[in-house]
């Protein structure tokens, strides 16, 4: 990640003011919400606050706070038709989508069991994953009931330093390859939670951990 984008990402994802520091009620949001807001505004802008709330599965109060933060960082501007990225915001958006895919629903069977499952791919990040424990734990801290952290290396899907999924679980590996289409060097994160919102943002939380290893935080 280039130096300018690293600085933008650092500003974007720095810790929010704690409830104890706030003077009044503060809508709850996390760095993964901020990341997804940039992705969604970049995809759909100009976009109104109500539609963004629906797309992100967050309340309008939280969306308003996120937009105010993005405006202060000169990443988003408001027009009569809605919110859209500034030139600075577009630069960051392009960097993000070159690294991370949008969360997608997983409709094939995984070892994570019942619940709502979501997957994201992080490109060219396989070498940054040791055993996937850090990323799994990050997803669980964000509310996931479980998470799989896999890598695509030498044309096969692996659970790092644990098993070659393409050989040990060929049906699962085939489903992942066919549905998610990872390429060499990708990290595949699949999370499961009781609801779609938690599954989505826990997957993004794990993805952010890898972005920070790449100098994004």
C-alpha positions, 0 to 999 in steps of 0.5 A: 500500500503506497505511503499516501494511502497508508496515511489515509487509512491510518486516519480513517481507522484510528480508534473512535472516541470512547463512550466515557469520553463522549459528552452525549450518546454516541452511535456505535460503529467500528473501523470495519463500518468505516471501511465498508462505508467508503466501499459502498459510497465508491460503488453507488455514489452519489447515494442518499443517507437512507439508502446507505443505511439500508445497504450497510444494515446500520441505523441512520444515526450511525450513518450520519456519524460515519458520514461526518467523520468521512467529511472531516477527513475530506473523503466524502462530499455532499451534493443535491443527489447525495454523498459521493467520494472526493478525489482524495476519497476515490484514491483511497477507495481504489486502493481498498478495492484493489486489496479487499473484495466486497463481503459476499453471502456463502450459500454452500456448506462449511464446517462452521455450521448453521448461521449466516456465513459471509466471505471476503478475499484479501489479495496478495496477502497469503504470506502475511498469514501465519496460522490464521489464528490472529485473523480468526480471533479478530473475527470472533472479537467482532461477534462471529461464532466461528471463522475459517482463514484459508490461503490460495497457494500453488493452486491449492487451498490451504489452512495455513500450516494445518492442512491442505484443504484441496486434498483433505476436504476436496468438496469444500475446497471445490465449493470455495474455488467455484463460488469465491474464485480466489487466485494465487496469493489470496486470503479467504476469510469466511465467518459465521454468525447468527445474523447477516450484519455480524457475519459481514462486519466480523469478516471485514474486521479480520480483513482489516487486520491483514490490511494493517499488516500491509501498512494500512494501520 
